[in-house]
């Protein structure tokens, strides 16, 4: 990982932030609380490519690009607070910042899930375009403002697998009563189709699968799922990742702390996250082909979901989106923004892409 990190810091960040740093650390007019010495709780293991390692890249690049003037110390999942409680800890200033998957907040804020993954949603490039240029980050700030949290896009991965199953699934009826670990809006879709859905952190999935507490699970990409050992127990891996065509994670900073920083420090942090997001995506995507090539030797069978299952999943997704939009105004506002953006983006993809 070191050569990869050095490439990021020397080329992506130093060139982008050199001018910023020159002015930032020579001025005598910085805010008195303009300090970045943060503990940052990570939601995912930081050795997971594309999903967890981007926050490590931010940690290393901030220190190097700033000459040590801006530093964060990243803690692995659960070291300070549980993974599902990161944003609450940031809100209460238990920690100044966290690296979070916002869909874990959907219980109290349904719209939060739309910033993390959307069933039958856009690809990573489409989501990024909406986030940076289509009003996405402004809506995220609006959603989290009452919680005193400032969100920054800090990683994105390509599509996940549709899950690892002990037995084959071919029809919507095969989902009835299926005990499966599933997160985000996709979990609500499966519940509508009769599955018994549970949400547990990544590190707890394998024991549950091995002991038969669950029949199937989704989590991430093949490269990460292999690290978690799913292929040792569940030999049927399904595609495409209908529930998460992209997976986005964010650096969430306490708003009071963020507003106390100089513009130069804010820009440095945003630039570090942007660079890490796209280098992390490239790194993750570079690994997946080799992992698929190793399936046969491990006795794993890759499957495409049947047309009947895909139709049922898409119909159930439409119902979930409509129902949640009707019950939560902020969800409706964010989802409408995404749908409006997609009208042009999808047309461009259809005409412009092979």
C-alpha positions as semicolon CSV with decimal commas, in nm:
position;residue;x (nm);y (nm);z (nm)
1;X;0,000;0,000;0,000
2;X;0,287;0,243;0,059
3;X;0,376;0,303;-0,309
4;X;0,009;0,368;-0,382
5;X;-0,016;0,617;-0,097
6;X;0,302;0,797;-0,195
7;X;0,172;0,834;-0,548
8;X;-0,141;0,997;-0,418
9;X;0,028;1,241;-0,187
10;X;0,310;1,354;-0,411
11;X;0,116;1,393;-0,733
12;X;-0,251;1,446;-0,652
13;X;-0,241;1,643;-0,330
14;X;0,087;1,831;-0,328
15;X;0,022;1,981;-0,669
16;X;-0,339;2,064;-0,587
17;X;-0,278;2,216;-0,247
18;X;0,069;2,372;-0,266
19;X;-0,056;2,724;-0,319
20;X;-0,321;2,681;-0,051
21;X;-0,069;2,565;0,205
22;X;0,177;2,842;0,128
23;X;-0,078;3,104;0,227
24;X;-0,249;2,900;0,497
25;X;0,049;2,850;0,725
26;X;0,223;3,186;0,674
27;X;-0,068;3,414;0,758
28;X;-0,093;3,570;1,100
29;X;-0,471;3,609;1,073
30;X;-0,574;3,247;1,118
31;X;-0,861;3,173;1,354
32;X;-0,740;3,095;1,703
33;X;-0,914;2,755;1,691
34;X;-0,780;2,671;1,344
35;X;-0,636;2,340;1,456
36;X;-0,659;1,998;1,291
37;X;-0,549;1,739;1,544
38;X;-0,848;1,514;1,519
39;X;-0,939;1,166;1,630
40;X;-1,144;1,012;1,347
41;X;-1,347;0,697;1,403
42;X;-1,373;0,480;1,089
43;X;-1,688;0,287;1,004
44;X;-1,500;0,029;0,794
45;X;-1,169;-0,152;0,836
46;X;-0,909;0,069;0,676
47;X;-0,746;-0,215;0,482
48;X;-1,065;-0,270;0,278
49;X;-0,993;-0,139;-0,074
50;X;-1,208;0,151;-0,187
51;X;-1,438;0,119;0,113
52;X;-1,203;0,165;0,406
53;X;-0,860;0,264;0,278
54;X;-0,952;0,615;0,150
55;X;-0,960;0,759;0,503
56;X;-0,607;0,623;0,560
57;X;-0,500;0,802;0,244
58;X;-0,650;1,122;0,383
59;X;-0,465;1,070;0,711
60;X;-0,129;1,023;0,539
61;X;-0,172;1,287;0,270
62;X;-0,291;1,560;0,506
63;X;0,016;1,518;0,723
64;X;0,259;1,513;0,431
65;X;0,101;1,787;0,223
66;X;0,073;2,023;0,522
67;X;0,415;1,952;0,665
68;X;0,245;1,822;0,978
69;X;0,027;2,128;1,031
70;X;-0,295;1,932;0,972
71;X;-0,322;1,582;1,114
72;X;-0,592;1,328;1,184
73;X;-0,552;0,999;1,369
74;X;-0,779;0,730;1,229
75;X;-0,916;0,460;1,460
76;X;-1,042;0,125;1,338
77;X;-1,413;0,036;1,377
78;X;-1,534;0,019;1,735
79;X;-1,218;0,156;1,895
80;X;-1,391;0,471;2,020
81;X;-1,762;0,430;1,941
82;X;-1,969;0,161;1,766
83;X;-1,988;0,186;1,388
84;X;-2,358;0,270;1,391
85;X;-2,306;0,561;1,635
86;X;-2,040;0,765;1,456
87;X;-2,255;1,058;1,348
88;X;-2,413;1,082;1,693
89;X;-2,066;1,096;1,848
90;X;-1,963;1,372;1,609
91;X;-2,283;1,565;1,679
92;X;-2,210;1,554;2,053
93;X;-1,839;1,636;2,009
94;X;-1,737;1,304;2,156
95;X;-1,510;1,298;1,852
96;X;-1,448;1,595;1,619
97;X;-1,496;1,391;1,302
98;X;-1,580;1,044;1,176
99;X;-1,566;0,841;0,859
100;X;-1,922;0,718;0,819
101;X;-2,165;0,533;0,594
102;X;-2,469;0,758;0,610
103;X;-2,723;0,482;0,544
104;X;-2,667;0,370;0,902
105;X;-2,859;0,688;0,995
106;X;-3,169;0,596;0,796
107;X;-3,360;0,494;1,109
108;X;-3,372;0,854;1,230
109;X;-3,322;1,024;0,891
110;X;-3,457;0,817;0,598
111;X;-3,300;1,055;0,344
112;X;-2,951;0,976;0,475
113;X;-2,956;0,643;0,291
114;X;-2,984;0,821;-0,045
115;X;-2,634;0,962;0,001
116;X;-2,486;0,618;0,067
117;X;-2,638;0,379;-0,190
118;X;-2,955;0,366;-0,401
119;X;-3,109;0,048;-0,545
120;X;-3,112;0,066;-0,924
121;X;-2,935;0,401;-0,888
122;X;-2,658;0,568;-1,082
123;X;-2,304;0,442;-1,124
124;X;-2,016;0,599;-0,924
125;X;-1,952;0,863;-1,190
126;X;-2,319;0,961;-1,199
127;X;-2,342;0,989;-0,821
128;X;-2,021;1,195;-0,813
129;X;-2,157;1,428;-1,080
130;X;-2,476;1,477;-0,882
131;X;-2,286;1,527;-0,554
132;X;-2,041;1,787;-0,687
133;X;-2,243;1,956;-0,962
134;X;-2,609;1,858;-0,921
135;X;-2,682;1,989;-0,575
136;X;-2,609;1,669;-0,382
137;X;-2,365;1,808;-0,129
138;X;-2,590;2,107;-0,057
139;X;-2,878;1,870;0,021
140;X;-2,654;1,660;0,246
141;X;-2,554;1,975;0,434
142;X;-2,922;2,071;0,467
143;X;-3,012;1,726;0,601
144;X;-2,732;1,719;0,858
145;X;-2,736;2,086;0,961
146;X;-2,987;2,026;1,246
147;X;-2,748;1,760;1,376
148;X;-2,450;1,997;1,376
149;X;-2,266;1,786;1,118
150;X;-2,082;1,888;0,800
151;X;-2,054;1,596;0,550
152;X;-1,779;1,563;0,288
153;X;-1,770;1,289;0,023
154;X;-1,460;1,087;0,104
155;X;-1,491;0,753;-0,079
156;X;-1,691;0,573;-0,344
157;X;-1,677;0,219;-0,478
158;X;-1,818;0,050;-0,782
159;X;-2,109;-0,192;-0,771
160;X;-2,121;-0,455;-0,500
161;X;-2,224;-0,814;-0,552
162;X;-2,592;-0,893;-0,495
163;X;-2,494;-1,124;-0,212
164;X;-2,355;-1,462;-0,104
165;X;-2,608;-1,744;-0,061
166;X;-2,589;-2,097;0,072
167;X;-2,850;-2,210;-0,181
168;X;-2,946;-2,093;-0,527
169;X;-3,225;-1,839;-0,562
170;X;-3,421;-1,825;-0,887
171;X;-3,765;-1,681;-0,818
172;X;-3,913;-1,413;-0,590
173;X;-4,063;-1,694;-0,383
174;X;-3,712;-1,807;-0,290
175;X;-3,676;-1,487;-0,087
176;X;-3,971;-1,571;0,141
177;X;-3,838;-1,622;0,493
178;X;-3,475;-1,602;0,382
179;X;-3,255;-1,489;0,672
180;X;-3,016;-1,237;0,518
181;X;-2,785;-0,959;0,629
182;X;-2,865;-0,654;0,416
183;X;-2,816;-0,282;0,476
184;X;-2,955;0,044;0,345
185;X;-3,263;0,085;0,129
186;X;-3,195;-0,254;-0,029
187;X;-3,281;-0,418;0,303
188;X;-3,625;-0,255;0,301
189;X;-3,679;-0,382;-0,054
190;X;-3,602;-0,740;0,049
191;X;-3,830;-0,708;0,349
192;X;-4,112;-0,610;0,115
193;X;-4,047;-0,933;-0,076
194;X;-4,070;-1,142;0,239
195;X;-3,707;-1,182;0,346
196;X;-3,605;-1,168;0,712
197;X;-3,347;-0,890;0,710
198;X;-3,090;-0,811;0,978
199;X;-2,821;-0,541;0,988
200;X;-2,489;-0,624;1,154
201;X;-2,141;-0,472;1,113
202;X;-1,900;-0,626;0,865
203;X;-1,679;-0,791;1,123
204;X;-1,973;-0,986;1,271
205;X;-2,111;-1,126;0,946
206;X;-1,890;-1,433;0,897
207;X;-1,964;-1,590;1,237
208;X;-2,337;-1,540;1,179
209;X;-2,311;-1,697;0,835
210;X;-2,093;-1,984;0,954
211;X;-2,324;-2,070;1,245
212;X;-2,638;-2,054;1,030
213;X;-2,785;-1,751;1,207
214;X;-2,823;-1,607;0,855
215;X;-2,866;-1,788;0,522
216;X;-2,708;-1,520;0,306
217;X;-2,537;-1,183;0,316
218;X;-2,434;-0,888;0,110
219;X;-2,156;-0,655;0,211
220;X;-1,921;-0,517;-0,052
221;X;-1,714;-0,602;-0,359
222;X;-1,558;-0,945;-0,428
223;X;-1,217;-0,825;-0,307
224;X;-1,354;-0,724;0,033
225;X;-1,598;-1,014;0,064
226;X;-1,308;-1,255;0,011
227;X;-1,119;-1,089;0,297
228;X;-1,422;-1,155;0,517
229;X;-1,435;-1,523;0,418
230;X;-1,787;-1,543;0,278
231;X;-1,670;-1,773;-0,001
232;X;-1,579;-2,038;0,256
233;X;-1,941;-2,083;0,365
234;X;-2,173;-1,951;0,093
235;X;-2,081;-2,084;-0,252
236;X;-2,335;-1,893;-0,464
237;X;-2,239;-1,533;-0,540
238;X;-2,504;-1,330;-0,724
239;X;-2,478;-1,033;-0,958
240;X;-2,547;-0,753;-1,046
241;X;-2,535;-0,538;-0,735
242;X;-2,882;-0,395;-0,788
243;X;-2,899;-0,256;-0,435
244;X;-2,569;-0,065;-0,448
245;X;-2,448;0,034;-0,797
246;X;-2,227;0,272;-0,598
247;X;-2,133;0,288;-0,231
248;X;-2,041;0,630;-0,095
249;X;-1,891;0,710;0,245
250;X;-1,832;1,049;0,399
251;X;-1,608;1,235;0,637
252;X;-1,849;1,392;0,886
253;X;-1,716;1,685;1,087
254;X;-1,878;1,863;1,378
255;X;-2,011;2,188;1,228
256;X;-1,881;2,410;1,509
257;X;-1,533;2,265;1,463
258;X;-1,557;2,292;1,084
259;X;-1,667;2,656;1,098
260;X;-1,376;2,734;1,328
261;X;-1,126;2,637;1,059
262;X;-0,977;2,880;0,812
263;X;-1,089;2,853;0,450
264;X;-0,744;2,722;0,366
265;X;-0,771;2,433;0,612
266;X;-1,122;2,352;0,492
267;X;-1,003;2,345;0,132
268;X;-0,710;2,122;0,222
269;X;-0,939;1,867;0,387
270;X;-1,190;1,874;0,101
271;X;-0,909;1,830;-0,152
272;X;-0,764;1,539;0,041
273;X;-1,103;1,365;0,048
274;X;-1,163;1,426;-0,322
275;X;-0,825;1,280;-0,416
276;X;-0,870;0,981;-0,186
277;X;-1,219;0,915;-0,319
278;X;-1,109;0,866;-0,677
279;X;-0,778;0,696;-0,606
280;X;-0,964;0,457;-0,378
281;X;-1,217;0,385;-0,652
282;X;-0,943;0,316;-0,905
283;X;-0,760;0,088;-0,663
284;X;-1,076;-0,108;-0,581
285;X;-1,179;-0,153;-0,942
286;X;-0,831;-0,277;-1,033
287;X;-0,868;-0,576;-0,799
288;X;-1,206;-0,724;-0,884
289;X;-1,120;-0,914;-1,203
290;X;-0,854;-1,123;-1,032
291;X;-1,095;-1,212;-0,752
292;X;-1,359;-1,332;-0,997
293;X;-1,097;-1,539;-1,177
294;X;-1,031;-1,728;-0,854
295;X;-1,391;-1,836;-0,795
296;X;-1,361;-2,171;-0,971
297;X;-1,069;-2,286;-0,758
298;X;-1,270;-2,206;-0,445
299;X;-1,582;-2,382;-0,561
300;X;-1,777;-2,057;-0,589
301;X;-2,039;-2,025;-0,862
302;X;-2,118;-1,676;-0,992
303;X;-2,480;-1,622;-1,099
304;X;-2,680;-1,352;-1,271
305;X;-3,009;-1,282;-1,096
306;X;-3,297;-1,416;-1,303
307;X;-3,518;-1,173;-1,500
308;X;-3,807;-1,263;-1,269
309;X;-3,608;-1,171;-0,960
310;X;-3,477;-0,849;-1,115
311;X;-3,829;-0,742;-1,208
312;X;-3,959;-0,815;-0,859
313;X;-3,671;-0,627;-0,698
314;X;-3,716;-0,324;-0,921
315;X;-4,092;-0,314;-0,861
316;X;-4,042;-0,341;-0,486
317;X;-3,778;-0,066;-0,501
318;X;-4,028;0,165;-0,672
319;X;-4,281;0,096;-0,398
320;X;-4,028;0,164;-0,120
321;X;-3,920;0,492;-0,281
322;X;-4,278;0,608;-0,327
323;X;-4,383;0,514;0,024
324;X;-4,082;0,677;0,188
325;X;-4,118;0,992;-0,024
326;X;-4,481;1,018;0,086
327;X;-4,391;0,989;0,455
328;X;-4,070;1,195;0,471
329;X;-4,044;1,538;0,300
330;X;-3,663;1,548;0,306
331;X;-3,642;1,204;0,148
332;X;-3,877;1,325;-0,124
333;X;-3,669;1,639;-0,184
334;X;-3,342;1,449;-0,215
335;X;-3,488;1,169;-0,426
336;X;-3,658;1,419;-0,658
337;X;-3,326;1,597;-0,706
338;X;-3,160;1,267;-0,796
339;X;-3,436;1,168;-1,038
340;X;-3,427;1,507;-1,210
341;X;-3,051;1,484;-1,250
342;X;-3,081;1,132;-1,389
343;X;-3,304;1,239;-1,675
344;X;-3,013;1,406;-1,847
345;X;-2,741;1,177;-1,714
346;X;-2,912;0,853;-1,818
347;X;-2,981;0,989;-2,164
348;X;-2,615;1,083;-2,199
349;X;-2,503;0,740;-2,080
350;X;-2,739;0,563;-2,321
351;X;-2,627;0,762;-2,620
352;X;-2,264;0,822;-2,537
353;X;-2,152;0,489;-2,390
354;X;-2,091;0,157;-2,556
